[in-house]
């Protein structure tokens, strides 16, 4: 995980911008900013590090989209 360049762009996003996907276990419901995960109770350390990275990216994405929404609302 060390040395990665952070990006908040999703790995993929569906054609209607309903869901944005980060890695294998994290997705964002774009309209609500809800961050969803699909892993079980136990994760090996290396996989947990990847999921943690993907969660950080998803959080930054949600924050950016919220700021864009606020800016659009204030612009009228």
Secondary structure, DSSP 4 states (H G I P E B T S, - for coil): -TTPPP--S-SEE-TTSSEEEETTTEEEETTTTEEEE---S---HHHHHHHHHHHHHHHHHHHHHHHHHHHHHHH-
